[in-house]
Amino acid sequence: MTINCKGQIIDLSTPKVMGVLNITPDSFYDGGKHKDETSMLYHVESMLKEGAAFIDLGAYSSRPNADHVSEAIELKRILPIVKLILKTFPDTLLSIDTFRSKVAKTCIDAGAALINDISAGKLDDNMLNTVADSKVPFIMMHMRGTPKTMQIQTNYNNLVKDILFYFSERIAAARALGIVDIIVDPGFGFAKTLEQNYQLLNELELFNIIETPLLVGLSRKSMIYKTLNTSAKEALNGTSVLNTIALQKGASILRVHDVKEAMECVKLIKLLNY
């Protein structure tokens, strides 16, 4: 499988790593950690050197019960950092973590290469058209409700079947508008209980039926640290274990806070010829 990012063909037959840069004050793990431009650039440089194929930039926290942030504030946070990163590291394939079409369009115009939407276009009716017009890859995640309400929407008839049906509908809508490069993210931690997250991981290979690249974001999430009775800060080892399982089950992209360790998982699994 391949995707086209700004004219560059990215081959996902070998899984890639997407490094996370949150510029929100309230993200569950690294909120407020990168408070100035120097810190942000250092973090981006480190992730690129460690092997990140993509950098995912977010200015709206999507953790459970996250506070609402206006579009104006999101843009004020994210646009200067997009420009700063691409001025300093112009070859960076920058993914924008947003569900707002205006934020997506503004960042694409500034040089961003992908859009990563937690709502798969459902929270902004203009998102799919914006992505189609911009001809960039679209990462669509499964979620119910909003970050504020998602954790009370965890009732499913059949968890994996329901999520696959959700993606079939969203992919059809995207394809109808001419979106070519689609990546699906099953949304670990979004509108799912701890037990459902592990069921989803256990049956992850079923998502290969969709025949699109699969992005998995497990990094330091509560499904790890609550199970281990620890904290997000102490969840790196657990993250590596679950990332390894995800790769064995067909993940094409790992979205992570710790690029070096994720790259090690990719390199070791590659030797097993999955």
N, C-alpha and C positions, 0 to 999 in steps of 0.2 A: 504493500500500500504506500502511496505517496500523497503529499499535499504540496500545493504551490504557494509559497510565501514570498510575495514581492518579486516574482519571477524566478525564485530559487526553489528547485524541486527537492523536497525533503523526503528521503526514503525511510519509512517507518518499519521496514522489515526487521531492522535492528531497533529495539525500543529506544526512545529518547527521554531525556529528563527535562522537566520544566521547573525552573527555580522560582520561588515566590518572593516578591517584594511587596509587602503591605505598607502603605503609607497612611494607615488609619491609626488613631490613638487607642482603639478598642478591639483589635483582632485578638482571637483567643490565645495565640501563642506569642506573636511578636509585635503586638500593638504598641505603638509609641517607641519601639526600639530604634528605629531609624528616623531621627528627628531633624537631621540637617542634611544638606546636599552632599557633604563630604562622606558622611556615614552611608548614605544611599549608594553613592558611586563606588565606594569601597566594597560594599556588599555585592553589587552587580558585577564588578570586576572579579571578585572571588568566585562567584557562581559560574561566570563564563570560563574562567581558567580551570575550574573543576570539571567542566564538560557540559554545562547546561546548553541545550539546543535552543531553548526559549526562556525568556524572562516574563513572568506573569505579574502584571502591575495592577494593584487594586487600591481604590480610595473609598470604598464603601464596605464596611465590615458585614460579612454574611454569617457570622456566628449566631447560634440560637439566641433569640430575644434581643438581637442587635438593635440599637436605636436608629430611627430614620435619619437620613442625611439628605439634604436638598440637592437637587441637580446642580445648582450654582456652586455649592460647597464642594461637591464631588469634582466638578470641572476645575475649580480653583486649586484643589489639591493635586489633581492628576496631570493636567496639561503641562505645567512647567517641568514636571519630572520626566514626562515623555520626551520633551524637547532636550532636557539636560542629558538624559541617558543616550539619546541618539546623536547628540552633538559630540559626546565623549566617546561613545562606542557605536559608531554609525552602522556597523554590520549586525547589530543586535536584532534578533527576531522578537519583537516586543508584543506580548499578548495583553489585551486590556480586559480586566475582570470587571464587567459592568453589565447591567440589564437595561441601560438607558441608551436609546438610539442616538441622541444628541451627543452624549459622551463618546460613544463608539465612533461616530462620524468625525468628530473633532479630533480624536486621537489618531484615527486612520489618516486624516489629512495631514497630521503632523508626522506621519511616518510609521505608525504601528502596523503590525503585520497580521495579527489574528484578533478575533473577538471571542471572549470566554464569558458566556451568559448563563448564570445560575438558573434562569427561568426558561431557557430555550426559546426566548422570544415572546413568552406569555405575559410578561409584566409591561411590555411596551409594544403596542401594535405596529410600530414603525420599524422595529428592530430587524425583522427578516428582510424587508425591502432595503434597508440601509446596508446590510451585509451583502445582499445580492448586487446592489449598485456598485459597491466598493470592491467586489470580487476578491474578498479575503476569506480564509478559512474560518469556519464557525464552530466553536465548541459549545454544544448544547448539553446542559446538565438536567437531570431529573430532580425536581423539587415540587412540593405542594405548598400552596400559599406563599408566604413571604418569610424572610428570616425571623420576623417577629412572631409568626403564627405557625410555622411549619411543624413544630414539635407536638402539636395537638392534632395533626393530620396524619396519623400513622396506621390507620385501619385500611387493610388491603384484602381483596378477595384471594389473590394469589400474588405475592410480592413481586417475583421476577416476571411473571406473565403480565402483570399490570404495568410494570416499568417498560417492558418490551413493547406493549401496545402504545404507551405514551410516546416512545421514540418513533414508532412506525408512523404515527400521526404527525409528529413534529418534522420528521425527515421528509415526509410527503409534502408538507406545506413549504419547506425550504426548497426542495427540488423543483416544485412548481414555479418558484420565482427565479430559478436559475442558479441557486447556490450549489456549487460543485463540490467543494471540499468541506465535508462535515465530519466532526469528531464527537463521539458521545461519551458522556461522563455519568455513570449511574448515581452519583450524588451520595456518597457515604456521609452519614451524619445529617442529611437533609430530609426531614419528614420521615425518619426511620428510627426505631428504637435500637438499643444496643444489640439485642438479639437479632433484629432484622438486618443490621449491618453485617453480622457474621454469616447469616443465611445468604445474603447477597454476595459476599466474597466467596462462599463455598460453591455457589452456582454461577460464578462469574463467566465461566467458559461459554455459557449459553448465549452471551451477548455477541459471540462471534457470528451468530446467524444474521446479524444486522449488516455485516460486511462493510463496516466503516471502522476507522481507527478507534480504539478504546482508550480514553484517558482515565486514570485512577488517582484519586486524591485521598490518601490515607494518613498523610503526614501528621504525626503527633496529635491525632484526634482523640476525643474522649472515649471512643470505643476501645482504644488501646490503654490509655492511662487509668480509666475507671476500672477496667478489667484487672489491671495489674496493681490497683490501689496505690497509684503514684500520681504524677503530675505531667502536664504537657512538656515541661522542661526535662523530665526524666524519661521521655517516651521514645527516644531515638532508636534504641535496640528493638523495641516492639514494632516500630515503624519499618525497620529493615526486614524484619521477619515477614510482616504482612505484604510489603512491597515485593518480596521474593515470590510469595504465593501468587500475587496478582500477575507478575510476569509469567509464571508458569501457566497461568490460565488465559493468557492472551493480551495483557495490557500492552499498548503501543507507546503510551506516554505516562510517566510518573510525575505527578505534580507534588513538589516537595519543598521543605524548608532547608534540607541538608543535602546539597547536590553531590558532594564527594561520596557519601555513603550510598546514595541511590545509584550512582554510576558504578560503584563496586558491585552492587546487586546485579545490574545489567551485564557487566563483564563476566561475572561468574556464571550466571544463568546461560549466557550465550554459549559457553563451553559445553553445555548439556544438549545443544542442538534441538531445542524445542521448536 
